[in-house]
Amino acid sequence: MVTPRERFRSLLAKPECTLAANIFDPLSARIAHMLGYEVCVLSGSVGKVANLGVPDIVLSTLADVVDHCRRITRMAEVSLMVDAEDGFGNAVNVRRAVKELEAVGVAAIEIEDNVVPRQFKAPHPGLVSTEAQVGKLQAAVAARSDPSTVIVARTAALGECPLEEALDRIRAYSETGAEALMLTGARGGRRDIEAVHRVTSLPICILTSALQMPTDGEFLSENGVKILMLGNPTFAVAVKAIHDSLQHLRDGGMLEDLKERQAAPELLRAVNRTDEFIQWQDEYLRE
């Protein structure tokens, strides 16, 4: 049986790019799994608000993220890539973060080079030094208990530095033992992707809402992009649906008016795995 980590690694080895499901909780992960998505991504921004009700500028703790991931991987057997912020401290803290996230079944762990925590209203928090980030990535690689866990070097350098400086960072990160590269904030679009592909052999993951890149499958495949993320529209859609339905009822709207917007009973039954639990009851309950 292929494990979620093995499945994630197989996607990094494929010649074509794979579309990821950007999920935010166990329910959304379960639906993505039902629809056949091969990889799910939990970003820091939606993870914080879905789990804690706070914005991205508020730092969640390692325990918060570990608990969130545990509930997701327990609900659905997905290949989960998680935004582990800066590793929640220095390189020694990164070691603990990797071990804790591995223990709850995460397939891939992103360690970013942004300065964390960022200040309120600070649009550009800046980057840690290249040396410090190299140390963090090396610590992350060394901390793995399972060698199939993928350490992802996440960098905002393309949006924070001149291109050549950013490429120097990426070269250094590529020599740490990290096995994938996550790019955010690339201002140069296609030019930046092509430049990165020239200086590293690591498989690349991108977020198009940050990169403002078209979803051109041929271009992405030719330039080493293996995982494509289309932002977090699912979360935004869910928030609007909850807001609008509650507002409708508060303002005196009829329950019947929401009927066509609701999931059918059959879909709800599939999502919450009712039939599986009934089967377990029939098989194991003796009284």
Order of alpha helices (4+ residues) and beta strands (2+ residues): alpha-beta-beta-alpha-beta-alpha-alpha-beta-alpha-beta-alpha-beta-alpha-alpha-beta-alpha-beta-alpha-alpha-beta-alpha-alpha-alpha
